[in-house]
């Protein structure tokens, strides 16, 4: 009798199936008890309905990483007024999809190489130093070239300051020779013509007397610059060349101009303190 009772109890116990705890089933049953639909849960939790269905079906492969699933279960349990602790304890440690995704990422993405990064930094640093050096050399070269050019220009225009006046030039200063001014309306340059002998057309003399500091420039018929400089008060310049001469005088009120020994009146050519004229 006792043996038959024990056998009956043993068979009954073996026929009872022990089902594992299902997180999805527990959530779905609690939702249905509260009369909530999937749309209600979606509007409150802001999770997609397909994610809610996957969670209630324990289909974790359709969900992101395990950290997302744990946050999802905690929020869902709070909405259904359930204790989240046993639900979180029953979750798998890592979904299969997440582990495969992690493995693929680990394979596809290379680890950074500290030596490659250091090499790139050295290349950029070297390039920057080269650019700075080139810029500095160009700056020094350009600044150095300016005074050299000015000095060379000044040296090419310096001429002897004293020229003897030939006797033939002194004869040209007789009262018979007159100066006629023929102004040109289209330009600021005035032309002074003188009636002289044929010998004077080959060579003519100019004398500049400076009663104040003044800049003067004189160019002959060949384009040769006979004078181009700032002249101090009390100095004189005697020039000789082939006419016609192009003359530019600054601070014209402090300069006396003599052409072929005759004084040239500069007042008609004064334009803002500078006179421009042509001597023929």
C-alpha positions as CSV (number, residue, x, y, z in Angstrom):
1,X,0.0,0.0,0.0
2,X,2.7,2.4,0.9
3,X,4.8,1.5,-2.1
4,X,1.9,2.1,-4.5
5,X,1.2,5.5,-2.9
6,X,4.8,6.5,-3.3
7,X,4.8,5.4,-7.0
8,X,1.7,7.4,-7.6
9,X,3.2,10.5,-6.1
10,X,6.4,10.0,-8.0
11,X,4.6,9.6,-11.3
12,X,2.5,12.8,-10.6
13,X,5.6,14.8,-9.8
14,X,7.4,13.7,-12.9
15,X,4.4,14.6,-15.1
16,X,4.5,18.2,-13.9
17,X,6.6,20.3,-16.3
18,X,8.8,23.0,-14.7
19,X,8.6,26.0,-17.1
20,X,11.4,28.6,-17.0
21,X,10.4,32.2,-16.0
22,X,9.5,34.2,-19.1
23,X,10.1,38.0,-18.9
24,X,8.0,38.6,-22.0
25,X,5.1,36.5,-20.8
26,X,5.0,38.2,-17.4
27,X,4.9,41.6,-19.0
28,X,2.2,40.7,-21.6
29,X,0.0,39.1,-18.9
30,X,0.3,42.2,-16.7
31,X,-0.5,44.5,-19.6
32,X,-3.6,42.4,-20.5
33,X,-4.8,42.5,-16.9
34,X,-4.6,46.3,-16.9
35,X,-6.5,46.4,-20.2
36,X,-3.7,48.2,-22.1
37,X,-3.1,47.6,-25.8
38,X,0.3,47.7,-27.6
39,X,-0.6,51.2,-28.9
40,X,-1.2,52.4,-25.3
41,X,2.2,51.2,-24.2
42,X,3.8,52.6,-27.3
43,X,2.4,56.1,-26.7
44,X,3.4,56.1,-23.0
45,X,6.9,54.5,-23.2
46,X,7.8,56.0,-26.7
47,X,9.0,52.5,-27.8
48,X,8.0,51.1,-31.2
49,X,5.3,48.5,-31.2
50,X,7.6,46.0,-32.9
51,X,10.0,46.3,-30.1
52,X,7.2,45.7,-27.5
53,X,6.1,42.6,-29.4
54,X,9.7,41.3,-29.6
55,X,10.1,41.8,-25.8
56,X,6.8,40.1,-24.9
57,X,7.8,37.2,-27.2
58,X,11.3,36.9,-25.5
59,X,12.8,37.5,-29.0
60,X,15.9,39.4,-27.8
61,X,17.6,39.0,-31.2
62,X,15.2,41.7,-32.6
63,X,16.3,44.2,-29.9
64,X,19.5,46.2,-29.5
65,X,22.2,45.6,-26.9
66,X,21.4,44.2,-23.4
67,X,21.7,47.7,-21.8
68,X,18.8,48.9,-23.9
69,X,16.8,45.8,-23.1
70,X,17.3,46.3,-19.3
71,X,16.2,50.0,-19.6
72,X,13.2,48.8,-21.7
73,X,12.2,46.2,-19.1
74,X,12.6,48.6,-16.2
75,X,10.4,51.2,-17.8
76,X,7.8,48.6,-18.9
77,X,7.6,47.1,-15.4
78,X,7.2,50.6,-13.8
79,X,4.3,51.3,-16.2
80,X,2.6,47.9,-15.3
81,X,3.3,48.4,-11.6
82,X,5.6,45.4,-11.4
83,X,8.8,44.8,-9.4
84,X,11.6,45.1,-12.0
85,X,14.2,43.2,-10.0
86,X,13.1,39.6,-10.8
87,X,12.5,40.6,-14.4
88,X,16.0,42.0,-14.8
89,X,17.5,39.0,-13.1
90,X,15.9,36.7,-15.6
91,X,17.2,38.6,-18.6
92,X,20.0,36.9,-20.6
93,X,23.5,38.3,-20.1
94,X,24.0,39.1,-23.8
95,X,21.7,38.6,-26.8
96,X,23.0,36.6,-29.6
97,X,22.5,39.4,-32.2
98,X,24.4,41.9,-30.0
99,X,27.3,39.5,-29.5
100,X,27.6,38.9,-33.3
101,X,27.3,42.6,-34.0
102,X,30.1,43.3,-31.4
103,X,32.3,40.7,-33.0
104,X,31.8,42.1,-36.5
105,X,32.6,45.6,-35.2
106,X,35.7,44.4,-33.5
107,X,36.9,42.8,-36.7
108,X,36.0,45.6,-39.1
109,X,37.3,48.6,-37.0
110,X,41.1,48.6,-36.5
111,X,42.7,49.7,-33.3
112,X,44.5,53.1,-33.4
113,X,48.2,52.9,-33.9
114,X,50.0,55.3,-31.6
115,X,53.1,55.2,-33.8
116,X,51.1,56.1,-36.9
117,X,49.5,59.0,-35.1
118,X,52.8,60.3,-33.9
119,X,54.2,60.0,-37.4
120,X,51.4,62.1,-38.8
121,X,51.9,64.8,-36.2
122,X,55.6,64.9,-37.0
123,X,54.8,65.4,-40.7
124,X,52.4,68.2,-40.0
125,X,54.9,69.9,-37.7
126,X,57.6,69.7,-40.3
127,X,55.4,71.1,-43.0
128,X,54.4,74.0,-40.8
129,X,58.1,74.8,-40.0
130,X,59.0,74.8,-43.7
131,X,56.2,77.2,-44.5
132,X,57.2,79.6,-41.8
133,X,60.8,79.5,-42.9
134,X,59.9,80.2,-46.5
135,X,57.7,83.1,-45.5
136,X,60.4,84.6,-43.3
137,X,63.0,84.4,-46.1
138,X,60.6,86.1,-48.6
139,X,59.9,88.8,-46.1
140,X,63.6,89.5,-45.4
141,X,64.4,89.4,-49.1
142,X,61.7,91.9,-50.1
143,X,62.5,94.3,-47.3
144,X,66.2,94.2,-48.1
145,X,65.7,94.7,-51.8
146,X,63.9,98.1,-51.5
147,X,66.8,100.2,-50.1
148,X,69.3,98.6,-52.6
149,X,67.2,99.7,-55.6
150,X,66.8,103.2,-54.2
151,X,70.5,103.5,-53.7
152,X,71.3,102.3,-57.2
153,X,68.8,104.8,-58.7
154,X,70.4,107.7,-56.8
155,X,73.9,106.7,-58.0
156,X,72.9,106.6,-61.7
157,X,71.5,110.2,-61.7
158,X,74.3,111.9,-59.8
159,X,76.3,114.2,-62.1
160,X,79.2,116.8,-61.6
161,X,77.8,119.9,-60.1
162,X,79.9,122.5,-62.0
163,X,80.1,122.9,-65.8
164,X,82.0,125.7,-67.6
165,X,79.9,127.9,-69.8
166,X,81.4,128.2,-73.3
167,X,81.9,131.6,-75.0
168,X,79.4,130.6,-77.7
169,X,76.8,130.2,-75.0
170,X,77.5,133.6,-73.6
171,X,76.9,135.1,-77.0
172,X,73.4,133.5,-77.0
173,X,72.5,135.8,-74.0
174,X,72.5,138.9,-76.2
175,X,69.3,141.0,-76.2
176,X,68.5,139.9,-79.8
177,X,67.5,136.4,-78.5
178,X,64.0,136.4,-77.1
179,X,62.0,133.8,-75.3
180,X,58.5,132.9,-76.5
181,X,56.1,130.9,-74.5
182,X,53.6,128.7,-76.3
183,X,51.3,127.2,-73.7
184,X,49.4,123.9,-74.5
185,X,45.8,123.9,-73.2
186,X,45.6,120.1,-73.2
187,X,48.5,119.4,-70.8
188,X,50.1,121.1,-67.7
189,X,53.5,121.1,-69.4
190,X,54.5,124.4,-71.0
191,X,57.0,124.7,-73.8
192,X,59.6,127.5,-73.9
193,X,61.2,128.0,-77.3
194,X,64.3,130.1,-78.0
195,X,65.7,131.3,-81.2
196,X,69.4,130.5,-81.3
197,X,72.1,129.4,-83.7
198,X,72.3,125.9,-85.1
199,X,75.3,125.1,-82.9
200,X,73.2,125.7,-79.7
201,X,70.6,123.0,-80.8
202,X,73.3,120.4,-80.4
203,X,74.1,121.3,-76.8
204,X,72.5,123.7,-74.3
205,X,73.2,124.6,-70.7
206,X,70.9,125.0,-67.7
207,X,71.6,126.6,-64.4
208,X,69.5,126.1,-61.3
209,X,69.9,128.4,-58.3
210,X,68.2,127.2,-55.1
211,X,67.3,129.9,-52.6
212,X,65.3,127.3,-50.6
213,X,65.3,123.5,-50.3
214,X,63.7,122.2,-53.4
215,X,63.5,119.0,-55.4
216,X,64.3,119.2,-59.2
217,X,64.4,116.8,-62.1
218,X,65.8,117.5,-65.5
219,X,65.7,115.1,-68.5
220,X,67.3,115.7,-71.9
221,X,66.2,114.8,-75.4
222,X,67.8,111.4,-75.2
223,X,65.9,110.5,-72.1
224,X,69.0,110.9,-69.9
225,X,68.3,112.1,-66.4
226,X,70.6,115.0,-65.8
227,X,69.3,115.8,-62.3
228,X,66.9,114.2,-59.9
229,X,67.4,115.0,-56.3
230,X,66.6,117.3,-53.3
231,X,68.8,120.4,-53.4
232,X,69.7,122.4,-50.3
233,X,69.2,126.1,-50.0
234,X,72.1,128.2,-51.4
235,X,73.3,125.5,-53.8
236,X,73.5,125.7,-57.6
237,X,73.4,123.1,-60.4
238,X,74.9,123.6,-63.8
239,X,73.7,121.1,-66.4
240,X,74.5,120.5,-70.1
241,X,72.8,118.3,-72.6
242,X,70.7,118.0,-75.8
243,X,67.5,120.0,-75.9
244,X,64.6,119.8,-75.6
245,X,64.7,119.4,-71.8
246,X,61.9,118.2,-69.6
247,X,62.0,120.1,-66.2
248,X,60.1,119.5,-63.0
249,X,60.7,121.8,-60.1
250,X,59.2,121.5,-56.6
251,X,58.9,124.5,-54.2
252,X,59.1,126.7,-57.3
253,X,59.1,130.0,-55.4
254,X,62.6,129.2,-54.0
255,X,64.3,128.4,-57.4
256,X,65.8,130.5,-60.2
257,X,66.1,128.8,-63.6
258,X,68.5,130.1,-66.3
259,X,68.4,128.6,-69.8
260,X,71.2,129.5,-72.2
261,X,72.1,132.2,-69.7
262,X,68.7,133.8,-69.6
263,X,66.3,133.8,-66.6
264,X,63.1,131.8,-67.2
265,X,60.0,133.2,-65.4
266,X,58.5,130.2,-63.6
267,X,55.4,131.9,-62.2
268,X,53.2,131.0,-65.2
269,X,54.0,127.3,-64.7
270,X,53.4,127.2,-61.0
271,X,50.7,124.6,-60.2
272,X,50.4,124.0,-56.4
273,X,54.0,124.8,-55.8
274,X,55.3,122.6,-58.6
275,X,56.3,123.7,-62.1
276,X,56.5,121.5,-65.2
277,X,57.9,122.9,-68.4
278,X,59.9,122.0,-71.5
279,X,62.9,123.9,-72.7
280,X,63.7,123.8,-76.4
